[in-house]
Amino acid sequence: MFEASTKAKRIEKGQTIEGRIVAIGPEVAFIDVGGKGEATIGIEELKDDKGDLEVAVGERIHAVVVSTEGGLTLSRKLARGAATLRQLEDAFHSRLPVEGKVERAVKGGYEVRIARQRAFCPISQMDTIRTDASAHEGRVYQFRIVEYKEGGRNLVVSRRALLEEEQRASAAEVRRSIVVGAVMTGRVTSVREFGAFVDLGGGVQGLLHVSEMGWSLKQLTADPWSSIQATYEIGQVRTGRVTRVAEFGAFVELEPGIEALAHASTFAPTRGSQRWSAAVTAGMTGAFEIVSIDVEKKRIGVALVPEGSARAGATDDFEPEDAAKDAAPAEAFGSLADKLRGALKPREK
């Protein structure tokens, strides 16, 4: 660990670093950049338009690394957008970013001011996504010079090239974090008939298939069975909705995520050839008494309370505000699911 802490961090061309001026000579100044050693910067880089020094020994500055051969060489003007034509040419050959201000939208792109030079950025090279033309006017961005002609009088720049490089670096980080079971935040970018595409960051997209939509969203909500012992007890009468009927009984939804079983043996005896299932149908709502609770197996047994009885009108259900409070995450994700499901429905002609 000690050896790792003493190793100099790799510095690359185009990187902006901070350092402290330790000495100022007639031609260059020496900058202490910490454990990375000392760097040099031309004295002209530290002067204002009148030729006076703007800094003194001991002050800290930000500058761009323009060369790593034979030591670090810095440029402060590249970082401040005040580069000379020679520095712009060096930035073009070295593929270093330069700072520019978007002055106005023109036909086919934008006019960008870099130092004292006018540059042109094609509209396709301003961003990675389609935006309104006026959204960039007056903004200061980093650009890459992709064409340098007529001694710098004809410059073509690209902001998109730098954004895509950043995106690729970010994508590598995102891919390293994608593992089975990981919960990630994403933004829905488009909805198709088979599912929704989700941007996970860095341009990495995932597909939430329509068949997984409801289940995937449910996994992000709290397990309703974790509070069963605090909210249900034997003898309570709850309102439930029959979801399906099987040979051995009827399944009853007491709340989202909590399903109980009304066994066939709990229904009142029938006369003649009429079966117990004639008393219940899928979709019906009724009063059900809690007769058994098995938290470990996630099972609840219920019995239908006959209509008209005193117990049928004495249901002990959640108050609406309590249900909303306990299921706040589910409500939020449910609303998203509803929107996605709505988008997947065929449009009415």
CORHU-V802192 format. One line per field, one symbol per residue. ss: DSSP state (H for helix, E for strand, C for the rest). burial: + if it has 16 or more other ideal C-beta (glycine too) atoms within 10 Angstrom, else -. A space follows every 50 residues. Layout:
ss: ???
burial: ???
//
This chain:
ss: CHHHHHCCCCCCCCCEEEEEEEEECCCEEEEECHHHCEEEEEHHHHECCC CCECCCCCCEEEEEEEECCCCEEEEHHHHHCCCCHHHHHHHHHHCCEEEE EEEEEECCEEEEEECCEEEEEEHHHCCCCCCCHHHCCCCEEEEEEEEEEH HHCEEEEECHHHHHHHHHHHHHHHHHHCCCCCCCCCEEEEEECCEEEEEE ECCEEEEEEHHHHHHHHHHCCCCHHHHHHHHCCCCCEEEEEEEEEECCEE EEEEECCEEEEEEHHHCCCCCCCCCHHHHCCCCCEEEEEEEEEECCCCEE EEEECCCCCCHHHCCCCCCHHHHHHHCHHHHHHHHHHHHHHHHHCCCCC
burial: ------------++--+-+-+------++++-+-----++++--++---- ----------+-+++++----++++++++-++++--++-+++---+++++ -+--+---++++-++-+-+++-+-++---------+----++++++-+-- -+--++++++-++---+------+----------------+---++-+-+ ++-+---+-+--+---++--+--+---+--++---+++++++--+---++ ++-++--+++++---++--------+--++-----++++++-+------+ +++++------+--+-++----+--++--+--++--+--+---------
//
